[in-house]
Amino acid sequence: MKTTAQLTAILLLMVTTFSCDDLDELTEFNVTDDFTTTISVSASEDSEGQPQSITQSATLDISSNQDIQDNIDLIQDITLNSLTYEITNYTGIEDATLTEGSLTFGTESITLANINLEQSDIDNTIYTVSDVSLLNAIATDLENNTVVSVLVSGTVNATPVVFDVIVTFDVTATIDVL
């Protein structure tokens, strides 16, 4: 009887010491990593000198992180901490501009301001997407599918041009092992 009373007291002490939230937090861990994809764009010279539409895509897969891959079925939440893009490796006509541009992530899309491609590359300009609702929508998509298609589209006002668009996601995956 004395042992039962001691066990009950210890159990009661443990229950009051560790609430369910604290116990849940003990079974969770976060994996934070940067994921990058490069979209290569090429628009050959148009003999009439007319603007040319471009559309290119690439995929970004957060399960390339081994911790996420190993715990893919235990992901409780995805947070997209930041989303950036950059124009690099530009070659082509001087002062070529990307107009009517957009970046699409699965079903979510943003409109890009006109970008002087050569100057953006020279300046190493990194563009930050700050639309919280867009970041949250992409994060929700990543909770259901760790792969997202990233598409760049728009019009270049002069050709030929070749450039890369580097897209970087800073992601935190919350994994709950229980």
Salt bridges, closest charged atoms under 4 A:
none
